[in-house]
Amino acid sequence: MTLPHPDPRSTPLLLLATTCLCAVSFLSGCDDGALECPSSRPKLCGSACVDLEGDSRNCGACGNACAEGELCSEGTCGVGPEAALIAACFNSRELVSLDGALRRRGANGSSGAGPQSLALHGNTLLVASTLDNALYSFDSASAPPARTGAGGDKLGQAVNQLLVKGDRAYALNSLDNSVQVLELTRPVPTAIGNERTIDEVATLFNGKSEKSNPTFGAFIGEHLFVSLLGPYPADATEGNALIELDFSGSAGKVVRQLAFTTEGMKADAETATVPAPAGIAADGSRLFVALGNLSSADFSPPGGPGYLAVVETSGGELQLTAKLELPAACRNASFVLRHERRIYVSCLGSYGYGGEAIVTLDADALQVLNTTILQPCGEEEMDCLPATPGRMTYSRGRIVVADSTAGRLFALDLEGKVFPGFEKGVTICEPTCGDGYCFAMTSDVLSVEP
């Protein structure tokens, strides 16, 4: 089912209840005609519930806006020197520690070859690198992040995402078509070894896994749900699916699968597409899955607008309950982040050539609330690279977005709008150049605050 969406420039104006009428954003209900705000945003400023501790437009008091470039921390504009975020620079093989205002803390630190995905285990920063297929450990509080030990874990080929649940890490190895499980309570290997690997589960779809291409995952309880992007060039019989792995026993196993199709999905004239599932976010028993809607002949450019699939997991079978068409400005829907009752989808588009956007949705109404196109370049800035929003994290009342083409970070408010002063982003990754072309990629960004 394809659901309609309102004009992306509009916002929902009213929430109806039987006894009262409540005006907008993030309201949890009504009490005798009065607005009731959630505990995370307890103060009512006008018709909006806000967190005076971390809202840069209402910092410490309603209407007290921080100056350009400043963010609100504990009700005060400007922040201390402590680490709030760590980002990975894929091309320059570096890690960057930042405070709450997206300012560097010290010099960039050295990482493995091609740091792709970041995760936290307590105070330990885990960095999965794709070009040397290894997992390294760092002290998340140091600036720059300091390596803790000379060795690391041997990973499968081309890990795309690293997840941590409890004392275990789960590496989604795209080219090995597997989920690798590591026991983090064991000592880090003194060299690059597999001493902490305790399980490896093939990402089976229709009984085979050779080209399933596991890409992103999300946990619901002890069950890990993984999107299978499939092979390149696209082949709908070997991927384009969601699988469920049960890790409640001594070894993980695939227990259910759901194949995505392009039924109801728009495509450009004379263009055949495949769903191309990517990012996943869990919300209770539901999953939100980004569908890239990519060309079946060539993964670039995308073949139509991006979609967001809603999957219910609580029944006997995985059930696709909705397929929401995203605005035309969003193509190649990729990463999905859930924060409270909002869903954020980043759209890679054609990596600077159109279709790059961030879409904010209401998780309950399944409505598009806002569409943001990052525009860091002025008309006369000929050497300015356009922005490609990639992975995202929540930190201190805003959504921080990694730029996949120019090594930047952007800060958005919870409605998905760019914070004043961050329109051009903050450049953290230095470009590497060769053959007349320069490249800088912020591959991941992670909040390291409790």
N, C-alpha and C positions, 0 to 999 in steps of 0.2 A: 504494500500500500504506500503510495506517495502522498505525503501530507503537504498542504499548501503552507506557505510562509508569508508573513506580512512584509510590507515595505521595510527593508533592513534599517532604514533611517528612523523608524518609529520605535516606541517602547510601549509596553502594556500600561494602560492608564488606570485600570480599575481591577480589583479583585472582589468578586461578589460573595457575600455570605448571607445567611438567612436573617440575621439581626442587624447587620451594619454594612457599611460601604467603606472599604479600605483603599487608600491610594498607594501606589506602587511598590517600590523595590525591596525585595527580600523581607517582606512582612510575613510573620508566622501566623497571624490570625487577628481576631478582634475581641475586645472585651468591653461589653456594654457600649458599643459604638466608638471606643477608643482604639487607636492603633497599638498593636502589640509587637515589639521587636524581638528577634532572637537574641540569645545571650551573647553571641559572637559580635553583634552590632547593636548594643542595647540602647543607644541614644537616638532619639528621633530629632532630626534636623529638617524642618519643613515636612515634606512627605517621604523622606528617605531615612531608613535605618542606617546608622553609621557606627564605626568603631573609632572613637575619639583618640584611641591609643595609636592607631596606625593609618588613619585616613588623611592623606596629604591635603585634602581640600577642607577638612574639618579637624584640624590637629589640636587636640586639647580642648577645643570649644567649637561650636557650630560657626561656620563661616571663616574660621582662622586658617587661611590657605598658606602653605609653605611657599617659599620663594622658588623660582625656577631652578631645577637641578637638585632640590632638596626633597627628601621624603620624610614622612612622619614616623617616629619611633618613640614608643612609650609616652605619647602625647606631646612630644617636643620635636620641632623641625630640626633637621640635621641629625646625624647619627654618630655613634662612637666608632672606634677602630676595629671592633670585633668582626669576625668573619660572619657573613650572612649567606653568601653564595659562592659556589665554585663552578667555573665553566671550563670546558675542554676545547682546545683549538686543534682540530684534526690535522690540518696541513702543516703547522709548525711544531706539532708534537709537544704542546705545552698545556699546563694547567694554570688557571688564573683565579686567585682568591680575591673576593670583592666584599666591601662592606654594604650596608643597607642602601646607600645612595649610588650603588654600582660604581664605586671608586676602587681602583686596584689597591690591594694590600701587598706592597712589596713588588718585586720583579716577578715575571712569569716563571713558573717552575717546569722542569723537564718531566716528560711523561714517556710512556711507551710509544711505539710507532703506530700512529693513527688512533688516538684515543676516541672511542666512539660512544661509550655509554658509562655513566657515573651512577654509583649507588652508595648508600651509607650503611655501615654495620657498627652501631654505637658511635664512637668518635673516629672510626677508621673509614677513610674514603677509599672505595674500590673503583678502579679504573680498568675497564675492559678495552683492550687495544686490538684493532682488527688487522693491522698490517704485520704484526708479529704474533698474533693469536695468543695473547697472554693477559693475565689478570694481575694487576699490581696493587699494593696497599700503600696508603699515605696517611699522614696525620692531618686530619681535616682542619685543625685549628691553627696550624703554622702558616706563615706567609713568606714565601710561597709554600704550598703543601709539600711536606718533606716525606721522602720515601722511607718506609719502615721495613728495612731488610733488603738484601741484595737480590733475593729470588722472587718467585711469583708462581702463579698457577698456569699450566698449559691449557688453553682453551681450544675449542674446535675452530673451524675456519669461518671467518667473517661474522663474529658475534655482532648482532644488531642492537640487542637490548640486554641489560643485566638487571635482574630483580633480586631483592633481598626480602626474605620472610623469615622471621626468627633468627636462628643461627645458620641459615643456609642461603646460598646464592644460587640463582638459576640463570644460566647463560643461554640465550637463544642464538644458536649457531646456524646462520642462514645457509651457508654452503655445505655444511655437514648435515643439514636437515635434522637437527636434534636439539633437545633441551638437556643441558649438562648441569648436574647438581653438585655443589661443593659444600663441604662441612666446614664452616668458618671457625669453629672452636678448636680445630686442629692447628698446629703451628704452620706458618707460611713456609713453603719449601725454600730451602737455601739456594737452589737454582730454579730454573723454570721446569717444574715437574707437575705430576698429577697426583701427589700424595693426598690432596684434600678432595678429589673427585670421588663421589660415592655412588653416582648413578648417571646414566645417560639414556634418555628415552627418545626413540625415533619419532619424528612428527608425522605419523601415519595419516594419510588421507586416502580413502578407498583402497586400503591395504598396502599402499606403497608410499615411500617418503623421499625418493631420490631427488625430486625437484620441487618439494613442497615449499621450501623457502620460508621458515618461520621468521616473523618480523617483529611483532610486538605482543606483549602479554599482560594479563591482569589476573589477580587472585580473587576468588570468592571462597573463603574458608581455606581448606586444604586442596582446592581444585584450581589449577592454572589453566586459563583460557588463552589460546595462542592463535593469532591471525597467520594464515598461510598465503603469502603473496603469490606464490607460484613461480614458474620459470620465466626466463626471458629468451626469445620472444614469448609472449603470453600463450598459455595453453590452459583452458578452463578445466581440463580433466586432471590436472596435476597440482592444483592449488585453488586459489580464490575461495577459501573456506575458513571456517573457524573450528578448532578442535579443543576438546576438554581433556586435560590430563589430571588423573587422580593421584595425589601424593600422600594419601592418608595411610597407606600400607608401607611395607618395607621397601618397595620399589614402585616407581611411577609407571602409569599405564594410560594409554588413550582409551577413553570410555565413551565419548560421544563426538559427533561431528555435524557440522551444518555447512552445506554448500551454498555459496552466494551466486545469484544469477543477475543478469542485467534486465530482468523483467521490470517494466515500469521506469527504467532509467533512460533519460534522454541522451542522445548521441548527436555529434555533428553530422551533417549531411554526408552520406556514403561512408561513414566511419563505423566500423564494428569495434565494440569495446568489451572489456572484461571488468568485473567489479574491483579487483585489486584491493582487498582489505588490508588495512595498515593499523593505525593506532587504536588502542582499546582503553576504555575506562569503565570501572565497575561502580554500580550504584545499587546497593542492596543485592537483589537477585537479578538485576538487569545489567546488561552490557551495552555500552555505546561503542560502535565500531565504525571507523572512517572507511569509506569506500572511494578509492581514487578515480574510478571510471576511466581507466586508461585505454588507449588504443591497443587493440589486439595484435596489430601488425608491428607497432613500434611504441615503446613506452613514452616517447616524447614526440609531439606534445600530447597532453591529455585529450581524450576523445569526447569529453562532455563535462558538465558541471559535477562537482563532488556531491557525495551523499553521506548521510549518517544513518547507519542501521541500528535498530534497537532490538536486542535479543533477550528473551526471557529464559532463564536457566532453571527455574524451580520445578518444571514439569518433567514428564518422562523423556521428552525429547527437547532439544534446543529449538526454540520457536522464534522465528523472525516476526516481530509484532508491528514493526513500522520501518519504513525506508524514507527518510526525510530528504527531500531535494534541498541542497544548500544554494545560496545565491549564486548568480552567474559569475560573480567576481571570484568565486572559489572554485578552482580546478585542482585536481590531484590532492584531494583531502588526505592528510597524512597523520599528524599527531593529535591525540585527544587527551585533554586534561579535565577532570572534574574537581570543582571546588564548591562545597556546599550544594546549593541548588542551581548552579550554573555549569554548563558544559562549554569548553573552549576547543575549537578545532582549527588547527593551522593547515593552510593550503599551500603546497609547494609550487603549484602552477607549473610554469615552464622555466623555473629558476631564473627569474628576472625578465622574462619575455611575455608575461601576462598570466593572470589567474592566481596570483599570490595574494593571500588575504588571511585574516583571522576572523572566525565567525563565533559569536557568543550566542548561546541558546539557553532557554529555560528548560531545565531537566524534567519538569513535571508537565508543562503544557506542550512541550516539544515545538516551541516556537522560536524562530530566529529573532533575537533582540537587537543585534548590532553586527555590522560587517565593517571591519577596519582594514584598510590598505595602507601599509607603511610606506611613507613617502619621504625618505631622508634626503633626496637629491633635489636641488633647485634647478630651474631651467638652464642656468648658465654653468652648472657644475658638470662639465663634460667628462671628467675623470671619476665621477661618483657612481659607484655600482648600486643598482637597485637592491631592495631587500627581499629576502625569501624567508618567511617565518617558518621555523622548524619546531624543535622540541621546546617545551615550556615547563615552568615550575611556579608554585605559589610561594611568595615571600613577603611578609610585612604588609599585608593589605593590597598587594598588587600581583599581577601576572607578569612574569619575566619571560621574554621570548628570545630564543636564540636565532640568529641570522645565519642561514646556511650558505650565503654567497659572498658576504663581505665582512665576516668576523665581528659582528656587532651584537649588542643586547638592547632590547627595547623594554620599557616598563609601561604596562597598561593597568588601568583601574579595573575594578571587578565587573564593570559593565562592558569591558573590552575596548575602552577608548584610551588613546595614548596620553600619558601624563604630560602636562606642560613642562617644557624643558627637555623632553626626551624624544622629540619628533625626529631628530636625526640619529637617534640611537647613541650608544656608547661603544666605540671601537675598542676591542680587547685583544683581537688576534691579528698579528702582523701577517701580511700576505707573503706567499712564496711565489716566485716568478720563474718562468721558463718558456721558451719558444714564443716569446712575445705576449704571453698571457699571465696574469697574476690571479692568485686564488687565495681566499681566506674563508675558513668555515668554522663557525661555532657549532660544534657537533652536539653538545649537550650542555645543560645548565641545571644545577641542583641546589636547592636550599639546604644549608647545613645547620640550621637553627633547630632547637628542640621543638 
